[in-house]
Protein backbone atom coordinates (compact mmCIF):
# COMPACT_ATOMS: atom_id res chain seq x y z
CA UNK A 1 0.00 0.00 0.00
CA UNK A 2 1.49 3.38 -1.01
CA UNK A 3 2.29 5.89 1.68
CA UNK A 4 0.17 9.06 1.70
CA UNK A 5 2.12 12.20 0.79
CA UNK A 6 3.20 14.52 3.59
CA UNK A 7 1.10 17.68 3.74
CA UNK A 8 1.28 20.65 6.09
CA UNK A 9 -2.47 21.17 5.74
CA UNK A 10 -5.55 19.12 4.95
CA UNK A 11 -7.32 18.32 8.23
CA UNK A 12 -10.53 19.98 7.14
CA UNK A 13 -10.40 18.50 3.62
CA UNK A 14 -12.03 15.19 2.76
CA UNK A 15 -9.84 14.62 -0.29
CA UNK A 16 -6.52 15.66 -1.73
CA UNK A 17 -5.93 18.38 -4.28
CA UNK A 18 -6.58 17.80 -7.95
CA UNK A 19 -3.61 17.04 -10.15
CA UNK A 20 -3.96 20.45 -11.81
CA UNK A 21 -3.90 22.25 -8.46
CA UNK A 22 -0.99 20.16 -7.22
CA UNK A 23 1.04 20.93 -10.31
CA UNK A 24 0.22 24.63 -10.05
CA UNK A 25 1.06 24.80 -6.34
CA UNK A 26 4.33 22.91 -6.33
CA UNK A 27 7.42 25.04 -5.78
CA UNK A 28 9.93 22.53 -4.41
CA UNK A 29 11.69 22.36 -7.78
CA UNK A 30 13.05 25.87 -7.17
CA UNK A 31 12.69 26.58 -3.44
CA UNK A 32 14.70 23.48 -2.47
CA UNK A 33 17.78 25.72 -2.38
CA UNK A 34 16.29 27.25 0.77
CA UNK A 35 16.71 23.92 2.60
CA UNK A 36 19.85 24.82 4.61
CA UNK A 37 18.23 28.07 5.72
CA UNK A 38 14.97 26.34 6.63
CA UNK A 39 16.93 23.84 8.73
CA UNK A 40 18.79 26.70 10.39
CA UNK A 41 15.47 28.28 11.32
CA UNK A 42 14.15 24.93 12.52
CA UNK A 43 17.03 24.53 14.95
CA UNK A 44 16.44 28.01 16.35
CA UNK A 45 12.70 27.32 16.62
CA UNK A 46 13.32 24.01 18.42
CA UNK A 47 15.41 25.79 21.06
CA UNK A 48 12.68 28.39 21.54
CA UNK A 49 10.07 25.66 21.96
CA UNK A 50 12.33 24.04 24.55
CA UNK A 51 12.72 27.29 26.48
CA UNK A 52 8.93 27.65 26.40
CA UNK A 53 8.58 24.21 27.98
CA UNK A 54 7.07 22.68 24.86
CA UNK A 55 9.99 20.29 24.29
CA UNK A 56 11.74 18.34 27.02
CA UNK A 57 15.52 18.23 27.24
CA UNK A 58 15.52 14.76 25.73
CA UNK A 59 13.13 15.78 22.94
CA UNK A 60 15.29 18.81 22.09
CA UNK A 61 18.40 16.64 21.88
CA UNK A 62 16.67 14.17 19.59
CA UNK A 63 15.17 17.00 17.50
CA UNK A 64 18.50 18.76 16.99
CA UNK A 65 20.23 15.48 16.21
CA UNK A 66 17.60 14.62 13.60
CA UNK A 67 17.86 18.09 12.04
CA UNK A 68 21.65 17.75 11.83
CA UNK A 69 21.31 14.30 10.29
CA UNK A 70 18.74 15.60 7.82
CA UNK A 71 20.99 18.47 6.82
CA UNK A 72 23.86 16.09 6.19
CA UNK A 73 21.58 13.89 4.12
CA UNK A 74 20.51 16.92 2.09
CA UNK A 75 24.13 17.92 1.49
CA UNK A 76 25.14 14.44 0.36
CA UNK A 77 22.07 14.01 -1.83
CA UNK A 78 20.87 11.03 0.22
CA UNK A 79 17.68 12.97 1.01
CA UNK A 80 15.98 14.74 -1.87
CA UNK A 81 12.51 16.16 -2.44
CA UNK A 82 10.06 14.01 -4.34
CA UNK A 83 7.33 14.85 -6.84
CA UNK A 84 4.83 14.52 -3.99
CA UNK A 85 6.47 17.27 -1.90
CA UNK A 86 4.73 20.57 -2.34
CA UNK A 87 7.59 22.77 -1.23
CA UNK A 88 10.85 22.80 0.71
CA UNK A 89 9.02 22.93 4.05
CA UNK A 90 6.92 19.88 3.21
CA UNK A 91 9.95 17.91 2.05
CA UNK A 92 11.95 18.69 5.17
CA UNK A 93 9.07 17.85 7.48
CA UNK A 94 8.78 14.53 5.70
CA UNK A 95 12.47 13.94 6.36
CA UNK A 96 12.08 14.87 10.00
CA UNK A 97 9.05 12.62 10.48
CA UNK A 98 10.99 9.74 8.91
CA UNK A 99 13.65 10.23 11.57
CA UNK A 100 11.56 11.10 14.62
CA UNK A 101 8.04 9.85 14.04
CA UNK A 102 5.39 11.88 15.85
CA UNK A 103 8.00 13.92 17.72
CA UNK A 104 8.88 15.58 14.43
CA UNK A 105 5.38 17.05 14.33
CA UNK A 106 6.03 19.08 17.47
CA UNK A 107 8.28 21.44 15.53
CA UNK A 108 5.22 22.77 13.71
CA UNK A 109 3.94 24.50 16.86
CA UNK A 110 4.07 28.29 16.81
CA UNK A 111 5.16 28.79 13.22
CA UNK A 112 3.70 28.79 9.73
CA UNK A 113 5.06 28.42 6.25
CA UNK A 114 4.25 32.11 5.96
CA UNK A 115 6.87 33.22 8.48
CA UNK A 116 9.20 30.34 7.58
CA UNK A 117 9.54 31.25 3.93
CA UNK A 118 9.93 34.94 4.66
CA UNK A 119 12.73 34.07 7.06
CA UNK A 120 14.36 31.56 4.74
CA UNK A 121 14.45 33.99 1.83
CA UNK A 122 16.02 36.71 3.97
CA UNK A 123 18.65 34.28 5.24
CA UNK A 124 19.39 33.11 1.70
CA UNK A 125 19.73 36.63 0.37
CA UNK A 126 21.82 37.97 3.25
CA UNK A 127 24.21 35.07 2.73
CA UNK A 128 24.40 35.42 -1.05
CA UNK A 129 24.64 39.21 -1.04
CA UNK A 130 28.03 38.88 0.65
CA UNK A 131 29.06 36.44 -2.06
CA UNK A 132 27.98 38.95 -4.71
CA UNK A 133 29.95 41.70 -2.97
CA UNK A 134 33.03 39.43 -3.00
CA UNK A 135 32.68 39.06 -6.76
CA UNK A 136 32.16 42.81 -7.17
CA UNK A 137 35.35 43.38 -5.19
CA UNK A 138 37.20 41.15 -7.66
CA UNK A 139 35.96 43.28 -10.55
CA UNK A 140 36.84 46.50 -8.73
CA UNK A 141 40.31 45.09 -8.08
CA UNK A 142 40.81 44.09 -11.72
CA UNK A 143 39.84 47.58 -12.94
CA UNK A 144 42.11 49.24 -10.38
CA UNK A 145 45.02 46.98 -11.36
CA UNK A 146 44.59 47.93 -15.03
CA UNK A 147 44.37 51.61 -14.06
CA UNK A 148 47.62 51.34 -12.10
CA UNK A 149 49.34 49.53 -14.96
CA UNK A 150 48.22 52.19 -17.46
CA UNK A 151 48.37 55.11 -15.07
CA UNK A 152 49.75 57.82 -17.35
CA UNK A 153 48.39 56.60 -20.68
CA UNK A 154 46.41 59.28 -22.50
CA UNK A 155 43.22 58.35 -24.33
CA UNK A 156 40.45 60.06 -26.28
CA UNK A 157 37.69 61.08 -23.92
CA UNK A 158 34.33 60.97 -25.63
CA UNK A 159 30.83 62.34 -25.46
CA UNK A 160 28.20 61.11 -27.95
CA UNK A 161 30.94 58.65 -29.04
CA UNK A 162 32.75 61.63 -30.58
CA UNK A 163 36.24 62.73 -29.54
CA UNK A 164 35.78 65.41 -26.89
CA UNK A 165 38.82 65.95 -24.62
CA UNK A 166 41.90 63.87 -23.78
CA UNK A 167 41.73 61.91 -20.52
CA UNK A 168 43.93 59.41 -18.79
CA UNK A 169 42.82 55.89 -19.65
CA UNK A 170 43.24 55.09 -15.95
CA UNK A 171 40.66 57.79 -15.20
CA UNK A 172 38.21 56.10 -17.56
CA UNK A 173 38.81 52.68 -16.00
CA UNK A 174 38.23 54.12 -12.54
CA UNK A 175 35.00 55.69 -13.80
CA UNK A 176 33.69 52.11 -13.87
CA UNK A 177 34.90 51.37 -10.33
CA UNK A 178 32.85 54.15 -8.74
CA UNK A 179 29.42 52.79 -9.83
CA UNK A 180 30.43 49.33 -8.63
CA UNK A 181 31.37 50.86 -5.29
CA UNK A 182 27.94 52.49 -5.12
CA UNK A 183 26.38 49.11 -5.92
CA UNK A 184 28.20 47.64 -2.94
CA UNK A 185 27.09 50.54 -0.76
CA UNK A 186 23.51 49.83 -1.81
CA UNK A 187 23.82 46.15 -0.90
CA UNK A 188 25.38 46.96 2.47
CA UNK A 189 22.60 49.44 3.17
CA UNK A 190 20.03 46.89 1.98
CA UNK A 191 21.38 44.40 4.50
CA UNK A 192 20.46 46.72 7.37
CA UNK A 193 16.79 46.60 6.38
CA UNK A 194 16.91 42.89 5.55
CA UNK A 195 18.26 42.06 9.02
CA UNK A 196 14.76 41.77 10.52
CA UNK A 197 13.49 38.30 11.45
CA UNK A 198 9.90 37.30 10.54
CA UNK A 199 10.02 33.97 12.41
CA UNK A 200 7.53 34.13 15.26
CA UNK A 201 4.92 36.00 13.27
CA UNK A 202 3.12 32.72 12.52
CA UNK A 203 0.57 32.87 9.76
CA UNK A 204 -0.11 36.58 10.38
CA UNK A 205 -0.99 37.29 14.03
CA UNK A 206 1.90 35.94 16.07
CA UNK A 207 1.46 33.04 18.47
CA UNK A 208 -0.29 32.48 21.80
CA UNK A 209 2.56 30.16 22.78
CA UNK A 210 5.25 31.64 25.07
CA UNK A 211 7.87 31.91 22.33
CA UNK A 212 10.80 34.34 22.16
CA UNK A 213 11.17 35.96 18.72
CA UNK A 214 14.14 38.01 19.97
CA UNK A 215 16.09 34.87 20.81
CA UNK A 216 15.31 33.39 17.39
CA UNK A 217 16.38 36.60 15.65
CA UNK A 218 19.64 36.70 17.57
CA UNK A 219 20.47 33.05 16.87
CA UNK A 220 19.84 33.50 13.15
CA UNK A 221 22.04 36.60 12.92
CA UNK A 222 19.26 39.15 12.54
CA UNK A 223 19.35 42.50 14.30
CA UNK A 224 15.78 42.27 15.63
CA UNK A 225 12.46 40.45 15.25
CA UNK A 226 9.76 42.02 13.08
CA UNK A 227 7.74 44.68 14.88
CA UNK A 228 4.45 43.79 13.16
CA UNK A 229 3.46 40.19 12.48
CA UNK A 230 1.23 41.10 9.53
CA UNK A 231 3.98 43.07 7.86
CA UNK A 232 6.48 40.32 8.65
CA UNK A 233 4.76 37.66 6.55
CA UNK A 234 3.62 39.92 3.69
CA UNK A 235 6.68 42.14 3.26
CA UNK A 236 8.73 41.54 0.14
CA UNK A 237 10.32 44.97 0.05
CA UNK A 238 13.62 43.31 0.83
CA UNK A 239 13.33 41.08 -2.25
CA UNK A 240 12.27 43.94 -4.54
CA UNK A 241 15.02 46.17 -3.19
CA UNK A 242 17.58 43.45 -3.77
CA UNK A 243 16.32 43.04 -7.33
CA UNK A 244 16.70 46.78 -7.88
CA UNK A 245 20.31 46.59 -6.66
CA UNK A 246 20.87 43.55 -8.88
CA UNK A 247 19.35 45.33 -11.88
CA UNK A 248 21.55 48.37 -11.24
CA UNK A 249 24.62 46.12 -11.11
CA UNK A 250 23.44 44.60 -14.37
CA UNK A 251 23.19 48.05 -15.96
CA UNK A 252 26.70 48.93 -14.80
CA UNK A 253 28.07 45.65 -16.13
CA UNK A 254 26.25 46.30 -19.40
CA UNK A 255 27.82 49.73 -19.77
CA UNK A 256 31.27 48.31 -19.07
CA UNK A 257 30.55 45.48 -21.50
CA UNK A 258 29.56 47.96 -24.20
CA UNK A 259 32.85 49.81 -23.75
CA UNK A 260 34.78 46.55 -24.02
CA UNK A 261 32.94 45.71 -27.25
CA UNK A 262 33.94 49.09 -28.67
CA UNK A 263 37.53 49.01 -27.37
CA UNK A 264 38.11 45.57 -28.90
CA UNK A 265 36.69 46.53 -32.31
CA UNK A 266 38.88 47.06 -35.38
CA UNK A 267 37.76 50.69 -35.44
CA UNK A 268 38.99 51.39 -31.89
CA UNK A 269 41.75 48.78 -31.35
CA UNK A 270 42.29 50.03 -27.79
CA UNK A 271 42.56 46.57 -26.24
CA UNK A 272 43.32 42.97 -27.10
CA UNK A 273 41.25 40.38 -25.25
CA UNK A 274 42.94 37.31 -23.84
CA UNK A 275 42.03 34.16 -25.74
CA UNK A 276 40.57 32.66 -22.55
CA UNK A 277 37.87 35.34 -22.47
CA UNK A 278 36.94 35.52 -26.16
CA UNK A 279 35.44 33.17 -28.73
CA UNK A 280 35.77 32.61 -32.46
CA UNK A 281 33.42 32.26 -35.38
CA UNK A 282 32.18 29.00 -36.82
CA UNK A 283 32.67 30.35 -40.34
CA UNK A 284 35.14 33.26 -40.19
CA UNK A 285 38.58 32.07 -39.03
CA UNK A 286 39.91 35.54 -38.22
CA UNK A 287 37.20 36.51 -35.74
CA UNK A 288 37.79 37.12 -32.02
CA UNK A 289 34.45 37.93 -30.41
CA UNK A 290 33.87 39.74 -27.10
CA UNK A 291 31.27 37.23 -25.92
CA UNK A 292 31.82 37.86 -22.19
CA UNK A 293 31.12 41.56 -22.63
CA UNK A 294 28.13 40.90 -24.87
CA UNK A 295 26.63 38.37 -22.49
CA UNK A 296 27.10 40.78 -19.58
CA UNK A 297 25.29 43.38 -21.65
CA UNK A 298 22.51 40.94 -22.46
CA UNK A 299 21.99 39.77 -18.87
CA UNK A 300 21.02 43.30 -17.84
CA UNK A 301 17.63 42.87 -19.51
CA UNK A 302 17.07 39.67 -17.58
CA UNK A 303 17.86 41.36 -14.26
CA UNK A 304 15.67 44.37 -15.01
CA UNK A 305 12.85 41.99 -15.96
CA UNK A 306 12.96 40.24 -12.60
CA UNK A 307 12.57 43.59 -10.81
CA UNK A 308 9.62 44.65 -12.96
CA UNK A 309 8.01 41.23 -12.54
CA UNK A 310 8.12 41.25 -8.75
CA UNK A 311 6.95 44.86 -8.45
CA UNK A 312 4.01 44.03 -10.69
CA UNK A 313 3.15 41.01 -8.56
CA UNK A 314 3.28 43.03 -5.34
CA UNK A 315 1.41 46.13 -6.41
CA UNK A 316 -2.13 44.89 -5.82
CA UNK A 317 -1.78 42.45 -2.92
CA UNK A 318 -3.88 42.96 0.23
CA UNK A 319 -2.49 42.03 3.63
CA UNK A 320 -1.25 39.56 4.57
CA UNK A 321 0.15 36.47 2.90
CA UNK A 322 -1.20 35.60 -0.54
CA UNK A 323 -0.09 32.70 -2.70
CA UNK A 324 1.00 35.23 -5.33
CA UNK A 325 4.10 35.60 -3.17
CA UNK A 326 5.29 32.23 -4.40
CA UNK A 327 6.36 34.26 -7.44
CA UNK A 328 8.93 36.16 -5.37
CA UNK A 329 11.61 33.47 -5.40
CA UNK A 330 12.47 32.39 -8.93
CA UNK A 331 13.45 35.89 -10.04
CA UNK A 332 15.52 36.39 -6.89
CA UNK A 333 17.29 33.06 -7.29
CA UNK A 334 17.98 33.72 -10.95
CA UNK A 335 19.30 37.23 -10.22
CA UNK A 336 21.72 35.86 -7.63
CA UNK A 337 22.91 33.09 -9.94
CA UNK A 338 23.21 35.45 -12.91
CA UNK A 339 25.43 37.87 -11.01
CA UNK A 340 27.58 35.09 -9.58
CA UNK A 341 28.01 33.78 -13.13
CA UNK A 342 28.72 37.06 -14.92
CA UNK A 343 30.92 38.86 -12.40
CA UNK A 344 33.84 36.38 -12.36
CA UNK A 345 33.85 36.28 -16.16
CA UNK A 346 33.96 40.07 -16.39
CA UNK A 347 36.72 40.21 -13.76
CA UNK A 348 38.80 37.73 -15.75
CA UNK A 349 38.22 39.63 -18.98
CA UNK A 350 39.35 42.92 -17.43
CA UNK A 351 42.31 41.43 -15.57
CA UNK A 352 43.75 39.74 -18.67
CA UNK A 353 43.09 42.31 -21.41
CA UNK A 354 46.12 43.96 -22.98
CA UNK A 355 45.92 47.72 -23.54
CA UNK A 356 47.24 49.15 -26.80
CA UNK A 357 48.87 52.21 -25.24
CA UNK A 358 50.40 53.43 -28.50
CA UNK A 359 47.03 53.43 -30.22
CA UNK A 360 45.40 55.28 -27.32
CA UNK A 361 48.03 57.99 -27.14
CA UNK A 362 48.13 58.47 -30.90
CA UNK A 363 44.40 59.04 -31.05
CA UNK A 364 44.04 61.09 -27.83
CA UNK A 365 44.37 64.50 -29.55
CA UNK A 366 42.42 63.55 -32.68
CA UNK A 367 39.21 65.33 -33.58
CA UNK A 368 40.52 68.67 -32.29
CA UNK A 369 40.19 67.28 -28.75
CA UNK A 370 42.32 70.14 -27.37
CA UNK A 371 39.84 72.82 -28.45
CA UNK A 372 38.31 73.22 -24.99
CA UNK A 373 41.75 73.63 -23.41
CA UNK A 374 42.51 76.40 -25.88
CA UNK A 375 39.20 78.13 -25.15
CA UNK A 376 39.82 77.92 -21.40
CA UNK A 377 43.31 79.39 -21.84
CA UNK A 378 41.72 82.40 -23.50
CA UNK A 379 39.27 82.65 -20.60
CA UNK A 380 42.17 82.71 -18.14
CA UNK A 381 43.51 85.63 -20.17
CA UNK A 382 40.28 87.57 -19.73
CA UNK A 383 38.39 86.68 -22.90
CA UNK A 384 34.68 85.99 -22.20
CA UNK A 385 33.97 82.31 -22.71
CA UNK A 386 31.30 83.05 -25.29
CA UNK A 387 33.89 84.87 -27.41
CA UNK A 388 36.59 82.26 -26.71
CA UNK A 389 34.20 79.51 -27.81
CA UNK A 390 33.54 81.37 -31.09
CA UNK A 391 37.26 81.95 -31.74
CA UNK A 392 38.23 78.33 -31.26
CA UNK A 393 35.22 77.17 -33.28
CA UNK A 394 36.38 79.33 -36.19
CA UNK A 395 39.88 77.89 -35.80
CA UNK A 396 38.51 74.35 -36.06
CA UNK A 397 36.63 75.24 -39.26
CA UNK A 398 39.77 76.89 -40.70
CA UNK A 399 41.77 73.73 -39.95
CA UNK A 400 39.17 71.50 -41.57
CA UNK A 401 39.06 73.65 -44.71
CA UNK A 402 42.85 73.62 -44.99
CA UNK A 403 43.27 69.99 -43.91
CA UNK A 404 45.40 70.86 -40.90
CA UNK A 405 45.50 70.02 -37.21
CA UNK A 406 46.25 72.47 -34.40
CA UNK A 407 49.87 71.38 -34.27
CA UNK A 408 50.41 72.18 -37.95
CA UNK A 409 49.49 75.87 -37.68
CA UNK A 410 52.02 78.67 -38.11
CA UNK A 411 51.99 81.86 -36.04
CA UNK A 412 50.61 83.78 -39.00
CA UNK A 413 47.77 81.29 -39.51
CA UNK A 414 46.79 81.51 -35.86
CA UNK A 415 46.74 85.30 -36.02
CA UNK A 416 44.58 85.24 -39.17
CA UNK A 417 41.78 83.57 -37.22
CA UNK A 418 41.98 85.87 -34.17
CA UNK A 419 44.42 88.25 -32.49
CA UNK A 420 43.77 86.31 -29.27
CA UNK A 421 45.58 83.32 -30.81
CA UNK A 422 49.14 84.37 -30.05
CA UNK A 423 52.04 81.92 -30.52
CA UNK A 424 52.18 81.04 -26.83
CA UNK A 425 48.75 79.36 -26.98
CA UNK A 426 50.71 76.31 -28.10
CA UNK A 427 51.40 75.60 -24.41
CA UNK A 428 47.98 73.94 -24.17
CA UNK A 429 48.02 72.37 -27.63
CA UNK A 430 49.64 69.18 -26.38
CA UNK A 431 47.99 66.28 -24.60
CA UNK A 432 50.25 66.10 -21.55
CA UNK A 433 49.79 69.80 -20.85
CA UNK A 434 46.04 69.48 -21.24
CA UNK A 435 45.91 66.52 -18.85
CA UNK A 436 48.08 68.22 -16.25
CA UNK A 437 45.78 71.26 -16.27
CA UNK A 438 42.72 69.18 -15.32
CA UNK A 439 43.67 69.17 -11.65
CA UNK A 440 40.42 70.27 -10.03
CA UNK A 441 38.86 67.73 -7.66
CA UNK A 442 37.65 64.75 -9.67
CA UNK A 443 39.65 65.76 -12.74
CA UNK A 444 41.78 63.65 -15.03
CA UNK A 445 45.21 65.06 -14.16
CA UNK A 446 47.84 62.49 -13.10
CA UNK A 447 47.90 64.02 -9.63
CA UNK A 448 44.14 63.69 -9.12
CA UNK A 449 44.02 60.17 -10.56
CA UNK A 450 46.74 58.99 -8.15
CA UNK A 451 44.71 60.38 -5.25
CA UNK A 452 41.60 58.68 -6.60
CA UNK A 453 43.45 55.37 -6.82
CA UNK A 454 44.56 55.56 -3.20
CA UNK A 455 41.03 56.32 -2.01
CA UNK A 456 39.54 53.49 -4.06
CA UNK A 457 42.10 50.96 -2.82
CA UNK A 458 41.10 51.77 0.75
CA UNK A 459 37.40 51.55 -0.13
CA UNK A 460 37.82 48.18 -1.85
CA UNK A 461 39.61 46.82 1.22
CA UNK A 462 36.61 47.93 3.28
CA UNK A 463 34.26 46.20 0.84
CA UNK A 464 36.27 42.98 1.03
CA UNK A 465 36.19 43.06 4.83
CA UNK A 466 32.40 43.43 4.85
CA UNK A 467 31.97 40.62 2.35
CA UNK A 468 34.04 38.26 4.51
CA UNK A 469 32.27 39.31 7.71
CA UNK A 470 35.53 40.50 9.27
CA UNK A 471 34.18 44.02 9.73
CA UNK A 472 32.20 42.92 12.80
N, C-alpha and C positions, 0 to 999 in steps of 0.2 A: 504494500500500500504506500503510495507516494506521500511524502511529508508536506503538510500545508506550508505555504510560503510565510515567512516572517512579515508581519505588518505592525506598524506603530499606531494603527487605528483600526476600527472595524467592529467594536463591541456592539454598536447599535445597528449594524448592518446584517441583514439575513444572508446576503450573498456577497461574493467578491466583485471587484470591478470588471467591467467589460474589457475585452481585449483592446478595443480602440482607446478606452480611457487609460488602461495600463500603459499602453505604448506612448500615449501623449504625456502621461505623468512622469515617466521614468527619466531620471537625471543622473543615475549612477555612472553612466558611461563617461560623463565629464566631471562630476563632482567627487569622483573617487580620489582625486588628488588632494582633497581636503582631509583624507583619512588621518594622517599624523596629527593634524591640528584638532580634529574631533576627539582623538584619543587623549591628547593633551588636556583638552577641556574636560573629558570624562574623569581623568585622574583628579583634577582640581575639584570637580563636583563630588566625587566620592569622598574626598577628605572633608568637604563641607557637610555632607550628609552625616558623616561620622561625628563631627563636632556638634551637630544638631541632635545626636542621639538616635539617628535613624539607621545607622549601621554599627554593629558591635566591632570591637577591636579585631576579632577573628574574621568577621565578614569583610572589613576594610582590607585586611592583609590578603585575603583570597581575591577580592575585587581587584586590587592593584596588581597582584601577581598575574591574574588573568588578562588584564589590560596590557601589561608588559609582554606577555606571551603572544597576545593577539597582534600587537604592534610588530613584534619580530616576525610573525607569520606573514603579515602584510608586506614587510620589507623584502622577505625572501621569495615572495610570490606563492607561498604555501596556502595562504588564505586570499581568495579573490572574490569580488562580487559576482553574483550570478544574474541570469536574465530575470529571475524572480525578485531580485532586490530592487526596491523602488529608488532608493537613493543611498548615499554613503552612510547615513545614520541607520537605515534599516539593515544594511549589510553588516555594519559593525555590531549592532545589537544581536544579529543572528550569530556572529562569531562569539560574542560574549555568552549568550545563552548556551551555545554548544560547549563552552568551557565551564560554566557555573550552574547551569540549570536555572531554577526559579530565582536564585540569588541575583542572577544577572538582571532580572526585571526590576530590582530595587533601584537601580541607577536612574530609572526613568522619573523617579519622584522629583518634583520641584523644577523640572525643566521641560522645554518643548523644542521641537525642531525649529521653531521660529527663532528662539534666542540662540540655539546651537549654531544654526547656519550663519547667523549674523556674526557670531563670535568667530567661527571657523574662518570665514572669509576675511575678517580683519586680521586674524593671526597669519593667514596665508600671505596677505598683501604686505603686512609689516615685515615679514621675513623676506619676501621677494623684492621689496623696494630696496632693501640694503644690497641685495645682489645686483640690482639694476644700477645703483649708485656706484658699486665697484666697477662695473663695466663702463660707466660714464667716466670714471676716474682714469681708466686705461686709455680712453679716447682723448681726454684732456691731456694726459701725459704724452701721448704720441704727437699731438699737435704742438705742444710746448717743445718737445725734443726737436721737431722739424724747424720750429721758429728759432731755436738756439743755434741749430746747425746752419741756418741760412739768415743769420741775424742781420747782416748789413747788405743783403741783396736787394737791389732796387727792382721794382716791378711797376707795370702800368696799373694805376688805380682807375677804376671804371665806375661810371654811372650810366644807366641805360645801355649797358654793354658797349659803351663808347669810351675811348681813352679820355680821361678827365684830368688827373694829376698823378705824378709819381708817388708811390708809397714804398715802404719797406715790405717785402714779401712776408717777413716775420710778423709785421703788423696785421696783415691780412689773415694769416694763420691764427693769430691770437684773437681776431674778430670772431672766429668760430668757437673759441674756448669760452668766451664770456657768456653766450647763450646757454652753453652746456652747464656752466656754473650756476646760472639762474635756474635751470631745470633741476639741478641738485638742491638748490635752496627751496624750490617749490616742494620737492619730495620730502625734505626734512621738516618743512613747515606742515605739510600734509600729515606727517606722522604724529604730530602733536594732537591733531583732531581725531586721528584714527585710534589713538591710545585710550579709548573708552570701551569698557567691557559690557556687552549686552547680556552676558550669562547671568541668570537670576531674574530676568524680566518675564520668564515663562512664555506663555502664548501671547500675552499682551498686558496683563495686570499684575505681574509679580506673583509671589507665592505666599500662601498662608503658613507654610512650613518655616521653622526658625533657621533659615539659611543665612549666609553671610556673604553677600555679593562683593564686599570690599576684600575679603580674604581671597576669593576666586580671582578678582581683578589683579591683586598683587601677585598671586602665584603665576598667573599667565603673562605677567610683564606689562600689564596695562597700568595707566596712571590712576584710573578711578573707575568705579562702576557707573553705568548710565544713570542719569538723574531722573529719567522718565521712562517707565517700562514700555509705554506705547511707542514712543519715539525710538526706543532701543531696537525693537523688532522690525520697525518699518523704515528706519533710516537707511538709505543707500547713498547719502551724500558722499561718504568716504569712497565708495566705488566710482561714482561719477567724477569726483575730484581727481582720483587717481587716473582715470581715463583721460581727463583733460591734460594732466601732466604728461601722460604717455603720448597723447596726440601732439603736444607741443614739442616733445623730444623728437617725435617723428618728423615734424615740420623742420626742425633744426637739422636733423640728419639728411632730410631731403635737400635742403639748401646747400649743405656741404657736398652732398652727392652730385648736385647739379654743377657745382664749381669743378669738381673732379672730372666730370664728363667733359666740360669745356677745356680744362687745363690739359687733358690727355689727347685732345683732338689734334689733327694735323694742322689746323688753322692756328691754334694756340701754341702747342708743343712746349708747354711750361714744365710738364712732368713726364716721367716714364714710370708706368706701373710695374711692379714686380710681377713676374710670371705667375707666382702663387696666388695673386689676387686679381687675375684677369682671365678671360677665356678667348677662344678663337672662333672662327667661323667654320661651318660644315662645308662651305663651298669656296670661300675666299681665303687662300692660304696666308695672305699677308696680315689678316686682321688681328687686332688685339683689343678686345672689347672691355669696357669698364663695367662689367656686370654687377660687381659689389655696389658701386655707386648708384647704378640704375635700380637695383633691387631695393636699396635703402630709400631711394626716391619713391619707388612704387609702394612700399609698405606704409608710407605716410597716409595714403588714402584709406588703407585698412584700419589704421589706428583712429583716424578721424571718424570713420564709420561706426566704430564701437562706441565712441562717445555720443554721437548723435542717436544711435540706437537705444542706449540706456536712458538718456534724457527723455526720449520720446515715450519709452515705457513708463517712466516715473511720473510724467507730467499730470496724469489724470487719476492717480491712485488715491482712494480714501484711506484713512487710518483703519486698521493697522496693517497686519500682514495680509497680502494677497498673493495668490499663486503666480501672478504676473512676475513676481520678484525672482522666480526661478530663472528668468531671462537675464539676471544680473551677472551670472558667472561666466558663461562661455566667452563673452567679449573681454572680460577681465583676464581670464586665463590666457586667451589668445594674445592680448596686448603684452602681458608679461613675457610669454614665450617668444613673441616677435622681437621685442627689444633685446632679450637675452641671446637671440640668434643674430640680429643685425649688428649690434654694438661691437662684438669681438671682430667681426669681419671688417667693419669700418676702421677699427683701431689698427688691425693688421695692414690694411691698405695704406693708411696714412703713415704708419711707422716704416714701411718698406719702400715707399715711392722715392724716386730719385728726381731731384729738382734740377732743371736745366737753367742754371744761373746765368749762363751767357745769353741765352735767348731772352730771359727776363730783363736783363740789364740793357740789352740792345734795343728792346721795344719800349722800355720805360718812358723815354721822352717823345715817342712817336705820337702823331696826332696833335701836335702843338700843345702837349700836356703841361708845358711850363708857362702857358699864357696867364694863368691866375697868379703865379708868382710874380710875373712882370707887372701885372695890374696892381698887385699889392705893394710892390716896390714904389710905384708912382704914388700910391696913396700915402706911403710913409714920407714921401717928399712933398706932401701937401696938395696933391691933385685930387679933387673929389672923385670918389669911386665911380660915379656915373660917367665922368669924362674919361677916367682911366680905362674903364671897360670898353668904351667906344674906341679909344686909341688902339688898344691891343686887338680889338676885333678887326679894325681896319688893317692892322699889321698882318693878321692871319690871312685876310683876303688877298693882300698884296703878295704874300708868300705863295699862296695857292696859284695865283695868276702867273707868277714868275717861276713856279716849280722850285721853290727854295724852302729850306727850313730855317728856324731862327738862327742856328749856328752858322749859316752860310751868308748872313747879311753883312754888308760893309757899313762903315759909319755913315757914309753918305745916304745909303738906302734907308737906314733907320731914321735919319733926319728928314728924309722926304715924306715919311708917313706922319711924323709929329716932332716938334722941337723938344718934347718931353723925353724922346727916345735918344738920349745921349749915349756915347760909347760905353760908359760905365754900367749901363743896365745889364751888360753881359755877366755881371757878377751873379745874377739869379738865373741865367740861361744855361745852367748845368744842373744835372739831376742831384748830385751830392749836396750842392748848395741849397737847392730847393728843399731837400729832405731835412737838412740841418736846421732850416728856418722854421720848420713845423714843430716847434718845441713847447707850444702851449699844452696844458694838461690834456691828456688823451690824444695828443698828436702823434705823427708818424716819425718824428726825429729819432735817431739812434738813442739819444739820451732817454727820451720818454719810453721807448720800447723796452729798454733794459730795465727801467723801473717797473714797467707793466709785467715783465717776465718774473721779476722777483716777487711781486705781489701775488701773481697767479700761482707760482710754485708753493707759496705758503698756503694759499687757499685750497689747492689740490691736496696738500698734506692733511688739511683739516677735513676735507671731504672723505679721504681714505680712512681717517680715524673714525669718522662717524659710521661709515659703511661696515667697518670691522667691529663696531661696538666698543672700541677702546677709548671713546670720548667720555664714557660714563665714569 
